[in-house]
């Protein structure tokens, strides 16, 4: 189930949702290595070793990074920020949009008429999505699923609805 994994296509399609640190990671290490780091070590902040043999702790971090991203990418990162901090962002906005897109696509399959789909009602499809997500370890409420498939997240709700007079009274 590809709900939170970032792909190369996602880097292109949703580049506007990438934080600057992720863009820099792609630029320095390359897309393949950056994807491996973003999907394997999201949110990790570490001191970037200057080389593989500086000290024992640095050598251990270097070896871990090589396992994930490969020796060429790690060498490029060391040349770029060795001795400084390497921050691998979580890309939360991007992952949220990936999840929303997956939910909408899966919902369409579940509610489409056979033979193309399963022919489920909206309620049944939302329940099925909840079960699929829970089994995969990504529990999500029915309300959250409905919000995602309707495309009515907090951002769109804020922009789509005009403010009422009463809301103007309480605006700070």
N, C-alpha and C positions, 0 to 999 in steps of 0.2 A: 504494500500500500504506500503510494507516494504522496503523503500528505504534507510532510515537512522537509523533504529532501529538495535541495536546490540543484537544478540542472543547468547545463550550458544554455539551453533555450531560455530558461528563466532569467539568466544574466542579461540576455538580449531583450527579451520581452518586457521585463520589469526593471531595467537598469535605473529608472528614475526612483525606485524604492531602495536602492542600495545605499548604505551609508558610505561616506567618503573613505573610511578605513577599508571597506570591502573593495571599493574601486581601486584603491592603492594596492591592495593585496593581489588583485587580478593583474594590474599593470606590472608589478614587480615579479611575481612568482609565475604568472601565466594562468590562464583560465582553468586548466585541468588541476593544477596543484592548488589553486585558490579554492576550487570547489571541494577538493578533498579536505582541506583545512576547515572550510566553512561548515561542512557536513559532519566532520569528525570531532572538531574541537570548538564548537560555537561558544562564544563568551569567555574563552580562555585568554588570560593576559599573562605573559611571561617575559622574563629577560631573554633577549635573543643572543645566543652565544656568537662570538666573533668567528669561531671556527670549531672544528670537531674535537680539538685536543687542548683547549685552553685550560680547563680544570675538570674535575670529576663531575660536578653538577652540570656544568655546561655541556660536557660530552654526553651526559644522559639526556638532556633536553634536545641536543642536536640529533641523537639517535632516534628519539621519539618523533621528531619532526620529519626526519628522513623516511621513517616507516610510513608516515601519512602522505607526505608531499613529494618525496623523491629527492635525491642528492642535488640535482641541478637547481631546483626551486629553493631549497634550503640555503645553498650557497648564494643565490641571488638575494634572498632575504637577509642573509648575514652581511653582504656587501651594502645593502640598503640601510639596515637598522641594527647591525651587530653591535652589541654592547648597550643597546637601548631596549626599549620595550616593544614587544610584538603583541598587538592586540587583534584578536580574531573576533570580529563582531558576531552577534547572534542573528542579525538581519531579521529582526522581529517583524517589521512591516512587510518585508518580502515573504516571509514564511506564512504570515496571516493571509496575504493575497493568494499564495499558492494553495493554502487550505481552502479558501473560499472558492477558488476556481475548481478545485477537485470536487468539493461538495456540490457545486452547481452542475458539473458534468455528470457526476454519479446520480444526482437527483433526476436529471433528465432521462438517464437510462432506466432508472427504477420506475418512473412514471409514464414512460412511453408505452404505447400499445404493443403487444406481441405481434410479430416475432422480433421486432427490433428492441423491445424493452420488456419489462416485467409486468406492466399494467397496474402498478400499485397506486393507491390513492395518495394524496399529499401526506396525510397523517401516517399512513403505513410506510411511506418512503422515508419520512423523517425518523420514525422509529427504527427502521432498518439501518439508516445511516448512523444513528446513535449506537446501535449494537456493533456495527462494523468498526466504528472508531474506538469503542471501549475494548473490543477484542484486540485491536492493534496497539492498545496502550495510550490512546489519545482521547480520553473521555471528554465529552462535550454535551452540554444540555440541549434539550430539544429546542428551546428558545434560541440558543446560540446557533444551532443548525438552521433554523428558520430565518434568522437574521442574515446568515451568510448566503443562503440560497435566494433570498429576496433582494440581496445587494443593498440592504438597508442598514449598514453598519453605522457606527456613531458619526463618522465623517460625512456620509451621504445624508443622514438624517438631519444633521446640523445645517447642511447646505441646501437641502431640498425644501424644507418647510419654512415658510415665511414666519417671522416672529409675530406673535399676537400682541395686542395692546397690553394684555396682562403681563406678558413676559417683559415688555418694555418697562413696566413699573418696577420690576425686580432686578433689572439689569444693573450690574455694578460698574 
